């Protein structure tokens, strides 16, 4: 994980990243739960770089793999002694995030949105989000953006699109998974973008004609 100012030619479309994810599972038997664990650990490490032991950390969770990654981070942070709260605006019905939610709660994360978090993490939707967003997520965007919290998004910010006039989670930092995404070029130049190694092998990067980030191998 490192801050990375990537070349446009090294970035993937969301469709290409979805295919990259699929190939890792189908050709290399890299399980989704393992990639989720890797993503969540990397997210927890990023959060811990700026969090203090007194920080109140709010992690927004959706009903998908991005939410699952957020819950892994919640579990890790709670295990490290941080105060972690979970904002869960939609019912968690899918198996993987449901399992991660149970673990995060056992480790000490607490359900409930709080009024003034120090760090607000957007693990609501990720790269599979569909626009326009529902009212519940638009409401979260408005509340988060009006807060003084440090805002961090997992993979891509909620609501991000080519139309920069549309509401989106105004992330100060983005931890994008495996490779930079073309859609991130629409973000403010002030947004710090980090890339997380989630275990995808070198051969898949070659298939997409993009370099594996060099720091993955250091």
Order of alpha helices (4+ residues) and beta strands (2+ residues): beta-alpha-alpha-beta-alpha-beta-alpha-beta-beta-alpha-beta-beta-beta-alpha
